[in-house]
Amino acid sequence: MSWYDFMENPRTCPTCAWTGPGSETTMGDAFHDGSERHCPKCGHYFGYWVYPLISESLTDPRAPGEDCLFAEVVMERVAEIHAAEAIAKAARGGPPKQLLLRFS
């Protein structure tokens, strides 16, 4: 189940019977790749949910605008980094094979 599935689909707490979409659950501990989600009424632990991948944020129609914008900025930055690395590599000893294959 993806992040957007979790956030959109209804959850029912087995402890207190609260029902609502995952987006209404509360966040527990958060890490670089996801966060714990809890019942907003009693604190029951629903599990650890991994944040969406950049590709999911770009392709899933349920992704909010801020997720799409963030994903676009990340992709632009990744392209800039790869271009800078290719330029530096070319300056050190000629174009890498990837550039020859890609741009020839």
C-alpha angles and dihedrals in degrees: 000000000000128000090256091050090053094046094048104039123080120257128200120204112229090206105050103007093241110161128197144113119295088249088071094055117102125247119245123181113352127207135180093274104033149330143246116255125210139185108270091218105046106005097246110169112246094181144261115303124197116227116246120276117245088251091054092051090052097046109029110092090210092062110115118239094255091056091051092048092048091049092050092050091049092050091050091050092048089052090050091050093049091048092050091049091050092050092049092048091049091050090054098053119338133298117318118244090252090063092045091051095041099045105027 
